[in-house]
Amino acid sequence: MSGSEKKGDFAGAVGAAGGVAGLGALLGFCGGYAAKKVGKVAALVTGGLLGIFQIAAYFDYVTINWDKVQRDLTRLVDVNKDGKIDKDDAGYALKKTGDILSSNMPAGTTGFAAGFALGFKKG
């Protein structure tokens, strides 16, 4: 085997590994970017609905049972089931989201988390 063949094999192996790492980072970036966009839309819709319901309540068209709203939202958002919504819930949800998004990815797709964080920041 000549020196150029060895060099080509090494370059091919590095290129393949870089491609897998690049794929993970690219997929992570796309996922993070999309997650931030979806989050912004969800926040806009939630805020808009809150405004509409508050205006309707102000003019006595509806009565909002805020205790029930708080109970139901706590049950929905309290992912670690400790009875309160706090930073631990956000951390648990973020870890679970990362686990779900990176499951069944090809072995060695490194860079997904970094790509996701960058995409979320840029989104």
Backbone as a chain_set.jsonl record, in Angstrom:
{"seq": "MSGSEKKGDFAGAVGAAGGVAGLGALLGFCGGYAAKKVGKVAALVTGGLLGIFQIAAYFDYVTINWDKVQRDLTRLVDVNKDGKIDKDDAGYALKKTGDILSSNMPAGTTGFAAGFALGFKKG", "coords": {"N": [[0.849, -1.168, 0.0], [0.616, 2.166, -0.888], [1.849, 5.405, 0.196], [0.045, 7.406, -0.493], [-2.377, 6.064, -0.628], [-2.806, 5.328, 2.033], [-3.028, 7.844, 3.137], [-5.327, 8.752, 1.832], [-7.244, 6.944, 2.813], [-7.267, 7.684, 5.503], [-8.13, 10.336, 5.298], [-10.632, 9.891, 4.201], [-11.877, 8.529, 6.317], [-11.82, 10.477, 8.325], [-13.318, 12.422, 7.057], [-15.794, 11.109, 6.859], [-16.426, 10.814, 9.572], [-16.509, 13.502, 10.297], [-18.632, 14.271, 8.707], [-20.766, 12.913, 9.907], [-20.728, 14.112, 12.446], [-21.183, 16.718, 11.634], [-23.711, 16.402, 10.539], [-25.256, 15.826, 12.808], [-24.981, 18.268, 14.192], [-26.113, 20.01, 12.317], [-28.755, 19.011, 12.123], [-29.493, 19.413, 14.777], [-29.315, 22.227, 14.923], [-31.369, 22.963, 13.143], [-33.567, 21.855, 14.475], [-33.507, 23.309, 16.916], [-33.847, 25.944, 15.979], [-36.405, 25.77, 14.818], [-37.862, 25.059, 17.11], [-37.698, 27.378, 18.659], [-39.073, 29.199, 17.052], [-41.645, 28.037, 17.013], [-42.196, 28.224, 19.724], [-42.326, 31.02, 20.024], [-44.6, 31.606, 18.493], [-46.514, 30.172, 19.96], [-46.412, 31.593, 22.379], [-47.324, 34.089, 21.499], [-49.95, 33.463, 20.652], [-51.035, 32.516, 23.086], [-50.79, 34.814, 24.717], [-52.395, 36.583, 23.25], [-54.909, 35.296, 23.428], [-55.274, 35.447, 26.2], [-55.512, 38.22, 26.508], [-57.891, 38.687, 25.046], [-59.762, 37.169, 26.554], [-59.551, 38.484, 29.021], [-60.516, 41.033, 28.386], [-63.144, 40.343, 27.69], [-63.972, 39.396, 30.194], [-63.765, 41.72, 31.705], [-65.817, 43.268, 30.664], [-67.953, 41.824, 31.58], [-68.818, 39.585, 30.095], [-67.865, 37.03, 30.359], [-66.899, 34.855, 33.063], [-63.967, 34.123, 34.687], [-62.559, 31.352, 36.148], [-60.001, 31.527, 37.975], [-58.655, 30.012, 39.868], [-59.156, 27.36, 39.082], [-57.975, 27.428, 36.544], [-55.286, 27.814, 37.275], [-54.807, 25.425, 38.737], [-55.198, 23.471, 36.718], [-53.248, 24.222, 34.796], [-50.943, 23.937, 36.327], [-50.94, 21.18, 36.773], [-50.555, 20.369, 34.142], [-48.082, 21.555, 33.351], [-46.265, 20.987, 35.349], [-43.913, 18.975, 35.197], [-42.221, 17.332, 36.714], [-43.798, 16.585, 38.75], [-43.944, 17.662, 41.415], [-45.71, 19.384, 42.528], [-45.397, 22.095, 42.146], [-44.491, 24.758, 39.906], [-41.374, 25.255, 38.681], [-37.822, 25.997, 38.259], [-36.733, 23.459, 38.119], [-38.627, 21.979, 36.747], [-38.407, 23.114, 34.205], [-35.778, 22.38, 33.56], [-36.01, 19.579, 33.588], [-37.898, 19.223, 31.535], [-36.458, 20.255, 29.377], [-34.294, 18.45, 29.242], [-35.699, 16.076, 28.724], [-36.837, 16.729, 26.261], [-34.509, 16.973, 24.705], [-33.62, 14.309, 24.865], [-35.69, 13.006, 23.489], [-35.559, 14.222, 20.943], [-33.008, 13.469, 20.12], [-33.009, 10.738, 20.057], [-32.707, 7.571, 18.408], [-30.942, 8.532, 16.529], [-28.217, 8.327, 14.202], [-25.412, 6.482, 15.373], [-22.852, 8.285, 16.884], [-23.531, 10.821, 16.045], [-22.521, 13.463, 16.908], [-22.642, 16.693, 18.394], [-25.253, 17.473, 18.248], [-26.637, 18.612, 20.476], [-25.206, 21.01, 20.835], [-25.661, 22.19, 18.348], [-28.443, 22.438, 18.497], [-28.708, 24.248, 20.628], [-27.467, 26.503, 19.486], [-29.121, 26.936, 17.252], [-31.511, 27.505, 18.599], [-30.807, 29.852, 19.862], [-30.342, 31.53, 17.673], [-32.801, 31.527, 16.425]], "CA": [[0.0, 0.0, 0.0], [1.461, 3.355, -0.995], [1.587, 6.473, 1.161], [-1.137, 8.174, -0.867], [-3.562, 5.286, -0.278], [-3.006, 5.464, 3.479], [-3.5, 9.201, 3.388], [-6.698, 8.816, 1.345], [-8.1, 6.225, 3.756], [-7.395, 8.506, 6.701], [-8.968, 11.49, 4.955], [-12.001, 9.402, 4.05], [-12.41, 8.234, 7.646], [-12.05, 11.756, 9.004], [-14.44, 13.06, 6.373], [-17.024, 10.426, 7.252], [-16.702, 11.183, 10.966], [-16.913, 14.907, 10.283], [-19.971, 14.343, 8.125], [-21.734, 12.487, 10.922], [-20.77, 15.17, 13.452], [-21.826, 17.853, 10.983], [-25.126, 16.083, 10.4], [-25.867, 16.017, 14.117], [-25.03, 19.701, 14.475], [-27.082, 20.609, 11.4], [-30.098, 18.621, 12.572], [-29.729, 20.106, 16.034], [-29.573, 23.639, 14.614], [-32.717, 23.065, 12.559], [-34.532, 21.59, 15.538], [-33.511, 24.441, 17.84], [-34.423, 27.088, 15.284], [-37.851, 25.538, 14.715], [-38.439, 25.079, 18.46], [-37.847, 28.765, 19.107], [-40.144, 29.809, 16.265], [-42.903, 27.491, 17.518], [-42.386, 28.817, 21.043], [-42.763, 32.407, 19.856], [-45.994, 31.583, 18.031], [-47.326, 29.732, 21.094], [-46.485, 32.71, 23.32], [-48.179, 35.105, 20.888], [-51.332, 32.984, 20.708], [-51.447, 32.495, 24.492], [-50.957, 36.202, 25.145], [-53.574, 37.128, 22.569], [-56.112, 34.729, 24.036], [-55.407, 36.025, 27.529], [-56.045, 39.567, 26.327], [-59.302, 38.598, 24.627], [-60.575, 36.716, 27.683], [-59.566, 39.524, 30.053], [-61.437, 42.077, 27.916], [-64.497, 39.789, 27.836], [-64.269, 39.354, 31.627], [-63.912, 43.097, 32.16], [-67.148, 43.711, 30.258], [-68.903, 40.869, 32.165], [-69.307, 38.566, 29.167], [-67.441, 35.738, 30.895], [-66.256, 34.832, 34.373], [-62.846, 33.189, 34.611], [-62.241, 30.704, 37.417], [-58.544, 31.512, 37.938], [-58.151, 28.894, 40.681], [-59.182, 26.165, 38.238], [-56.957, 27.615, 35.506], [-53.983, 27.566, 37.893], [-54.706, 23.981, 39.026], [-55.051, 22.719, 35.471], [-51.947, 24.521, 34.197], [-49.909, 23.331, 37.167], [-50.958, 19.75, 36.462], [-50.029, 20.191, 32.79], [-46.709, 22.039, 33.19], [-45.417, 20.442, 36.42], [-43.484, 17.692, 34.636], [-41.603, 16.456, 37.711], [-44.907, 16.24, 39.66], [-43.688, 18.022, 42.811], [-46.775, 20.272, 42.976], [-45.126, 23.5, 41.849], [-43.799, 25.015, 38.65], [-40.117, 25.906, 39.015], [-36.733, 25.762, 37.305], [-36.514, 22.019, 37.97], [-39.525, 21.532, 35.683], [-37.825, 23.545, 32.938], [-34.619, 21.528, 33.303], [-36.497, 18.235, 33.27], [-38.527, 19.282, 30.218], [-35.399, 20.444, 28.385], [-33.575, 17.179, 29.116], [-36.602, 15.121, 28.072], [-36.929, 17.142, 24.862], [-33.251, 16.574, 24.075], [-33.622, 12.852, 24.742], [-36.632, 12.627, 22.438], [-35.074, 14.679, 19.639], [-31.769, 12.814, 19.708], [-33.132, 9.282, 20.049], [-32.675, 6.916, 17.097], [-30.016, 9.195, 15.614], [-27.085, 7.444, 13.942], [-24.367, 6.514, 16.396], [-21.774, 9.21, 16.601], [-23.971, 12.141, 15.591], [-22.182, 14.416, 17.952], [-22.904, 18.08, 18.052], [-26.685, 17.767, 18.184], [-27.0, 19.538, 21.549], [-24.611, 22.31, 20.526], [-26.409, 22.725, 17.216], [-29.769, 22.808, 18.98], [-28.56, 25.484, 21.416], [-27.167, 27.59, 18.564], [-30.34, 27.196, 16.488], [-32.483, 28.138, 19.483], [-30.339, 31.219, 20.093], [-30.479, 32.296, 16.435], [-34.195, 31.49, 15.969]], "C": [[0.897, 1.235, 0.0], [1.034, 4.393, 0.037], [0.321, 7.242, 0.833], [-2.419, 7.415, -0.535], [-3.861, 5.394, 1.213], [-3.578, 6.826, 3.809], [-4.965, 9.339, 2.961], [-7.664, 8.109, 2.283], [-8.338, 7.048, 5.014], [-8.318, 9.691, 6.436], [-10.423, 11.066, 4.797], [-12.65, 9.121, 5.388], [-12.724, 9.512, 8.402], [-13.231, 12.472, 8.37], [-15.761, 12.438, 6.751], [-17.402, 10.787, 8.682], [-17.155, 12.629, 11.052], [-18.299, 15.082, 9.709], [-21.039, 13.946, 9.114], [-21.873, 13.558, 11.99], [-21.473, 16.395, 12.879], [-23.321, 17.64, 10.823], [-25.851, 16.299, 11.72], [-26.022, 17.48, 14.459], [-26.067, 20.394, 13.589], [-28.51, 20.281, 11.817], [-30.461, 19.309, 13.887], [-30.059, 21.573, 15.817], [-30.99, 23.817, 14.077], [-33.791, 22.84, 13.613], [-34.637, 22.744, 16.52], [-34.156, 25.67, 17.237], [-35.941, 26.959, 15.212], [-38.519, 25.608, 16.085], [-38.642, 26.505, 18.941], [-38.972, 29.455, 18.345], [-41.513, 29.335, 16.75], [-43.211, 28.084, 18.889], [-42.864, 30.248, 20.961], [-44.22, 32.477, 19.415], [-46.915, 31.18, 19.181], [-47.478, 30.855, 22.117], [-47.4, 33.813, 22.79], [-49.654, 34.707, 20.975], [-51.848, 33.0, 22.146], [-51.696, 33.91, 25.009], [-52.175, 36.854, 24.521], [-54.874, 36.608, 23.159], [-56.344, 35.281, 25.434], [-56.002, 37.428, 27.445], [-57.525, 39.561, 25.965], [-60.184, 38.19, 25.799], [-60.637, 37.769, 28.787], [-60.499, 40.664, 29.662], [-62.872, 41.598, 28.076], [-64.906, 39.73, 29.312], [-64.513, 40.758, 32.166], [-65.308, 43.627, 31.842], [-68.249, 42.739, 30.671], [-69.551, 39.926, 31.147], [-68.977, 37.172, 29.68], [-66.908, 35.942, 32.313], [-65.175, 33.758, 34.312], [-62.559, 32.661, 36.008], [-60.728, 30.514, 37.461], [-57.953, 30.404, 38.798], [-58.107, 27.603, 39.867], [-58.133, 26.261, 37.13], [-55.573, 27.295, 36.082], [-53.782, 26.085, 38.2], [-54.44, 23.185, 37.758], [-53.702, 22.971, 34.801], [-50.809, 23.924, 35.003], [-49.818, 21.842, 36.883], [-50.336, 19.478, 35.092], [-48.53, 20.492, 32.708], [-45.755, 21.458, 34.232], [-44.955, 19.041, 36.029], [-42.81, 16.775, 35.645], [-42.564, 16.118, 38.855], [-44.596, 16.515, 41.131], [-44.704, 19.034, 43.34], [-46.528, 21.744, 42.719], [-44.362, 23.605, 40.532], [-42.548, 25.814, 38.99], [-39.052, 25.558, 37.988], [-36.434, 24.282, 37.118], [-37.407, 21.442, 36.875], [-38.955, 21.897, 34.317], [-36.626, 22.67, 32.579], [-35.021, 20.126, 32.895], [-37.096, 18.21, 31.861], [-37.478, 19.438, 29.114], [-34.62, 19.155, 28.165], [-34.424, 16.155, 28.37], [-36.738, 15.448, 26.58], [-35.674, 16.744, 24.1], [-33.171, 15.08, 23.87], [-34.512, 12.4, 23.59], [-36.083, 12.996, 21.068], [-33.821, 13.96, 19.177], [-31.859, 11.291, 19.715], [-33.19, 8.776, 18.608], [-31.83, 7.658, 16.071], [-28.878, 8.217, 15.35], [-26.028, 7.591, 15.03], [-23.278, 7.482, 15.981], [-22.228, 10.557, 16.073], [-23.765, 13.131, 16.722], [-22.518, 15.815, 17.479], [-24.364, 18.434, 18.015], [-27.068, 18.816, 19.228], [-26.444, 20.934, 21.286], [-25.342, 22.98, 19.358], [-27.789, 23.198, 17.626], [-29.704, 24.135, 19.737], [-28.304, 26.683, 20.494], [-28.404, 27.945, 17.742], [-31.401, 27.894, 17.321], [-32.099, 29.596, 19.736], [-30.589, 32.077, 18.858], [-31.931, 32.425, 15.978], [-34.995, 32.604, 16.36]], "O": [[1.829, 1.332, 0.799], [-0.015, 4.265, 0.668], [-0.399, 7.683, 1.729], [-3.434, 8.026, -0.2], [-5.017, 5.534, 1.614], [-4.48, 6.961, 4.635], [-5.754, 9.977, 3.657], [-8.768, 8.597, 2.528], [-9.454, 7.109, 5.53], [-9.182, 10.01, 7.253], [-11.335, 11.784, 5.205], [-13.825, 9.427, 5.591], [-13.768, 9.622, 9.045], [-14.053, 13.062, 9.071], [-16.75, 13.146, 6.945], [-18.571, 11.04, 8.97], [-18.081, 12.948, 11.798], [-19.062, 15.936, 10.162], [-22.102, 14.564, 9.165], [-22.985, 13.888, 12.403], [-22.269, 17.035, 13.565], [-24.108, 18.578, 10.954], [-26.934, 16.885, 11.751], [-27.066, 17.898, 14.959], [-26.809, 21.26, 14.054], [-29.371, 21.16, 11.861], [-31.6, 19.734, 14.081], [-30.971, 22.109, 16.446], [-31.718, 24.713, 14.505], [-34.8, 23.544, 13.644], [-35.74, 23.12, 16.917], [-34.925, 26.364, 17.903], [-36.672, 27.906, 15.504], [-39.615, 26.154, 16.213], [-39.658, 26.807, 19.567], [-39.742, 30.215, 18.933], [-42.437, 30.138, 16.883], [-44.362, 28.411, 19.181], [-43.72, 30.658, 21.745], [-44.983, 33.309, 19.905], [-47.978, 31.774, 19.362], [-48.564, 31.047, 22.663], [-48.165, 34.403, 23.552], [-50.502, 35.525, 21.332], [-52.967, 33.444, 22.4], [-52.705, 34.166, 25.665], [-52.903, 37.591, 25.186], [-55.822, 37.365, 23.368], [-57.483, 35.552, 25.814], [-56.891, 37.779, 28.22], [-58.312, 40.334, 26.511], [-61.237, 38.789, 26.021], [-61.678, 37.928, 29.425], [-61.2, 41.207, 30.516], [-63.728, 42.35, 28.542], [-66.063, 39.988, 29.642], [-65.392, 40.95, 33.006], [-65.908, 44.342, 32.644], [-69.366, 42.825, 30.162], [-70.699, 39.517, 31.318], [-69.739, 36.232, 29.454], [-66.522, 37.044, 32.701], [-65.443, 32.619, 33.93], [-62.342, 33.435, 36.94], [-60.219, 29.475, 37.041], [-56.868, 29.905, 38.501], [-57.141, 26.844, 39.949], [-57.474, 25.269, 36.816], [-54.783, 26.59, 35.453], [-52.704, 25.544, 37.951], [-53.558, 22.327, 37.73], [-53.079, 22.039, 34.293], [-49.821, 23.458, 34.436], [-48.717, 21.303, 36.766], [-49.663, 18.464, 34.908], [-47.789, 19.754, 32.058], [-44.544, 21.443, 34.008], [-45.528, 18.044, 36.469], [-42.819, 15.557, 35.464], [-42.184, 15.444, 39.813], [-44.935, 15.71, 41.999], [-44.581, 19.495, 44.474], [-47.379, 22.57, 43.047], [-43.684, 22.669, 40.108], [-42.64, 26.919, 39.525], [-39.331, 24.91, 36.979], [-35.932, 23.885, 36.066], [-37.002, 20.527, 36.158], [-39.009, 21.098, 33.382], [-36.474, 22.265, 31.427], [-34.448, 19.549, 31.971], [-36.835, 17.29, 31.087], [-37.592, 18.83, 28.05], [-34.317, 18.802, 27.025], [-33.928, 15.451, 27.491], [-36.753, 14.547, 25.741], [-35.757, 16.238, 22.981], [-32.71, 14.619, 22.826], [-34.138, 11.522, 22.812], [-36.13, 12.191, 20.137], [-33.583, 13.845, 17.974], [-30.875, 10.619, 19.406], [-33.663, 9.472, 17.71], [-31.983, 7.439, 14.869], [-28.599, 7.36, 16.19], [-25.785, 8.686, 15.539], [-22.843, 7.478, 14.829], [-21.39, 11.371, 15.686], [-24.704, 13.565, 17.388], [-22.657, 16.063, 16.282], [-24.703, 19.593, 17.773], [-27.744, 19.794, 18.91], [-27.139, 21.929, 21.493], [-25.603, 24.182, 19.382], [-28.258, 24.237, 17.161], [-30.525, 25.027, 19.525], [-28.867, 27.757, 20.705], [-28.704, 29.124, 17.554], [-32.112, 28.768, 16.824], [-32.965, 30.468, 19.814], [-31.004, 33.23, 18.98], [-32.258, 33.339, 15.222], [-36.178, 32.662, 16.025]]}, "num_chains": 1, "name": "protein.A"}
